Amino acid sequence: MYLTSEKKAELFKTYGKTPSDTGSPESQIALFSFRIKNLTEHMKKNRKDHCTERAITMLVGKRRSLLRYLKDRDINRYRAIIKALGLRK
């Protein structure tokens, strides 16, 4: 399995305010980005996997909603997470 509890803890520690901070927008965006990246690699090998394609679309929508929320609330935190994850070019 690609997403172990240790990997989740590492993501939350890196992008959250505390290691147990699982609900902040930054930690959720980081988790969604990690999952999207891994599912995209899966889709490169399995082009006809429509269930995974739908899952990616749903995750991208959730991430976009959280990014919009963060942008509206605190633009500096938004810019920091975008830069840390390398989402915008």
Helices and strands as residue ranges (DSSP letters): H 5-15, H 25-45, H 50-73, H 75-85
